[in-house]
Each structure stands twice: as structure tokens, then as C-alpha cells.
């Protein structure tokens, strides 16, 4: 067996460098339009938002007065913002856990059933096709205190005393929004988990069955570890989606009753457009952006460590 010569190594390295240097200049013509659009609609507004977060602009007048860190100090001391942050964290943690549990369960069901597999897949995925506005209106009707399906069913089975105003009661409003959002979003993550399940070799589960492992043990020690890659993607996506939830709250509760379901994204909308405090709303949006970025980085690093390569 021959040993590669240093000459051959130098030749291959030179050829790679030559290919790198021969980058076609005309490719810039195709890159430039996209770069300009991205700069115009993303980069410039981002820097503009950072500047506006240090002002008292109302969003309408030409009077843009620089006030330094006053908006951020108010955010730090505002009980309303603290309540919105608490609601956001409760909703985020709940949605990340419940959506992924429901998605994994549906993916396993669709993967294992023999009959009507495509039908069940379509039924589970269908809610994700609805917009947040439509979903909000549907669940507002379902959870209505007077004629909603939930209370009607409770009354029909003799549990009428359990009927409550699901969206008008501060104790149940946030829970109602969370569960309806799980109904809408779990089907999307089911598709990702289903793709992961179909990539797991069947021989592993069969060998575990021969060794006497039951269904839970096969899931715990084989299926779930090998879904680590899908779990990372789904948990990050569900976390980001939960942190910026808006449509469902706007339609179902309008942040109420009181401030029971007001989240950071909704308070940004309320103060920015309802109270004409664009400077404060923009400062809160910057805080939310930084929070999402930090949580995402931490979450990805933790989940990446447990991913299994096979």
C-alpha cells in the first residue's frame, strides 16, 4: 500500500484554492437583489427599532424624543409587564410539554396502525392548516358559557355543575387558550416525529421484543433516545411559537379577563397601537427578542448533548 506523497497533497490543496478563487463574479448579480431586499426590510428596520426603543415616540407624530433607558427601566419595574412575563412563561412551558407529548403519541399511533393510516394523519394534521384567527373563533364558540359544546356535553351527562365560563373566568382562561393551541399545533410536530420514527430501524425494536422488553421499555430505551434529533427541532420550534403567540389571545380573550391572559407579544401590541406608546412597545419587543434568542441558544445546547447518532 503506497503512502500519499506531499506533492499530491500540495496539488489537491492548490486545486481547492483555485476553485475557491474562481468564484463567478456574475453570481453577485443574483445575490444582490435578495441582499438588498433583506437589508431594506430586515436589517434597517431592526436598527431603526433599536433606536426607537430609546425614545418616547407615539407612533404618529414627528416628535421623536430621545429618553435613554427610561423605557427599559419602566419595563423592569412594571407589574403589568411582570404579569405578562409570568403568563408567557406559563404558556411557553405548558405548550412545549403538551404539544410534544401529544405529537409523539399521535406519531406513534399513525406509525403503528395498519388501516386508515393516511386518514388519521390527515385528521391530526388538519388543525395546523387553520389560521390562528379562525382557530380562535372556533374555540370561542366551543367554549362559550351559554351555548358552547363543552358546557352542553357536561350538562347532557349530568355534570352541569361543572360548566364554567371558560374564557371569562380568570382561573380557566389561560388554560383554555393553552389547550386550544395544543389542538392546533400538535399535528405539525407530529409530522416531524413521524419522519423520525420511520428512520428508526425496525430490527432494534424486534430484538428488544425477543429479549423480553415490553412496549414502554422499547419506547423508553429505544424509540425515545433515537428521536432526539426530532425532539430538538420540535421543542425549539414550539418554544419560539409559544413565546410569540398572539392570534389566539387576540380573538379568544383580548388579554382578559382583566390581564389574566396578557402575554408579552400582546402587551407589545396593546401599548404600541392601543395606547400609542411605540417607543415603549419597541423596547419591550427588543427585550422579547433577546429573551427568545437566549432561551433558544440554551435549549439547543442542552438538547444537542443528548442526541444519539446511529
Secondary structure, 3 states (H helix, E strand, C coil): CCCCCHHHHHHHHHHHHHHHHCCCCCHHHHHHHHHHHHHHHHHHHHHHHHHHCCECCCCCCCCCCECCCHHHHHHHHCHHHHHHHHHHHHHHHHHHHHHHHHHHHHHHHHHHCCCCHHHHHHHHHHHHHCCHHHHHHHHHHHCCCCCCHHHHHHHHCCCHHHCCCCCCCCCCHHHHHHHHHHHHHHHHHHHHHHHHHHCCCHHHHHHHHHCCCCHHHHHHHHHHHHCHHHHHHHHHHHHHHHHCCCHHHHHHCCCCCCCCCCCHHHHHHHHHHHCCCHHHHHHHHHHHHHHHHHHHHHHHHHHHHCCCCC
